[in-house]
Amino acid sequence: MASPVGSVSPQQPLFRAIASSTKRIYQLLKCISFSPKVDVQLTHDGIRFAADHSRVMQGVAFLDQSLFTTYTLNWPENAKTTPRFQMNFSALLEALQIFGAADAAARAAKTEADSYRSNLRNYRPDAFSHQTLGMPGTCCLVYAEEGSSLSVILEESDVKTQCNIVTYTPESPDDIPFDREDLTFKIIMQARWLLDSLSELAPLSPAQITVSALPNAPYLKLASSGAIGSAGVDFSNGRDLLETFSVREPWVQSFKFDLVKSASEAMRIASKVSFRGDGQGVLSLQFMVEIEGGVVSFLDFRFVPYITQEEDEDSEFESEEEE
């Protein structure tokens, strides 16, 4: 049952948005598909999708209302909260793939088979894509009321399909904390450089990756080690490589390699990435994705670092004092 603050007439759904193509929506959401569930928040500016992995990794995709030809949220603009729910992420992605996103899935499969394509922007349509051929197709998202299913209505040519996906109360509504007021470093570079760096480290099958941001050379370094050896990638400080470079003090943290690698799809379709690290050691990777039509979308990933030996010893010391 809908709450009084969000109640609307029976003929008018709480939320309704129409997009001219499922392809753009699918490609952005695919980047955070590392979790089987997704937290969805409907706002007047767009739809926020957040995926979480054991509270050590979070991926957020924001679908701005400019991505939709029609966007309506019947909710008071001055309300402190907006509709929020959780749903099966795999079911949503499967629904979006029924029509227009088939091309994107095929290109992603080709990229996995050919590492050279990592330098290509795979969101660009090829000569035989649905978009290039001008094939019609729309995607309509409808959320009738709080607690109802999210309806995904896809229409292409004379075929119309409606998928109703069950929604439920979010389990983990809080984001991984990241202190923007206490940034230790901020580096902006092309996203493909990061993807190529991970490709260089991946053959070692490393368990973790160490990110070092330093005021002096090597400035930015990604290092990892595995059963067959160790490797590192250094980035020099130059406008042709690092567009923005700001390091307040040395920052060195280690993260699980497979988690950082989970952001590979975002690295493929994005044009730029912003590296940021706060005083608590949390790493933020914010990707800027340029979509046809001049629309820009952002993908935000946050990673919690491994606890260092010094921090572990400090925790044990504090526990002994309390006893």
Secondary structure as GFF3:
##gff-version 3
##sequence-region A 1 323
A	DSSP	three_ten_helix	4	6	.	.	.	ID=ss1
A	DSSP	beta_strand	15	19	.	.	.	ID=ss2
A	DSSP	alpha_helix	23	30	.	.	.	ID=ss3
A	DSSP	beta_strand	37	42	.	.	.	ID=ss4
A	DSSP	beta_strand	46	53	.	.	.	ID=ss5
A	DSSP	beta_strand	57	64	.	.	.	ID=ss6
A	DSSP	three_ten_helix	65	67	.	.	.	ID=ss7
A	DSSP	beta_strand	70	73	.	.	.	ID=ss8
A	DSSP	beta_strand	84	88	.	.	.	ID=ss9
A	DSSP	alpha_helix	89	96	.	.	.	ID=ss10
A	DSSP	alpha_helix	102	113	.	.	.	ID=ss11
A	DSSP	three_ten_helix	115	119	.	.	.	ID=ss12
A	DSSP	alpha_helix	130	133	.	.	.	ID=ss13
A	DSSP	beta_strand	138	143	.	.	.	ID=ss14
A	DSSP	beta_strand	150	156	.	.	.	ID=ss15
A	DSSP	beta_strand	159	165	.	.	.	ID=ss16
A	DSSP	beta_strand	167	168	.	.	.	ID=ss17
A	DSSP	three_ten_helix	180	182	.	.	.	ID=ss18
A	DSSP	beta_strand	183	190	.	.	.	ID=ss19
A	DSSP	alpha_helix	191	201	.	.	.	ID=ss20
A	DSSP	three_ten_helix	202	204	.	.	.	ID=ss21
A	DSSP	beta_strand	208	213	.	.	.	ID=ss22
A	DSSP	beta_strand	220	226	.	.	.	ID=ss23
A	DSSP	beta_strand	229	235	.	.	.	ID=ss24
A	DSSP	beta_strand	242	247	.	.	.	ID=ss25
A	DSSP	beta_strand	251	256	.	.	.	ID=ss26
A	DSSP	alpha_helix	257	261	.	.	.	ID=ss27
A	DSSP	alpha_helix	264	269	.	.	.	ID=ss28
A	DSSP	beta_strand	272	278	.	.	.	ID=ss29
A	DSSP	beta_strand	283	291	.	.	.	ID=ss30
A	DSSP	beta_strand	295	303	.	.	.	ID=ss31
A	DSSP	alpha_helix	309	322	.	.	.	ID=ss32
###
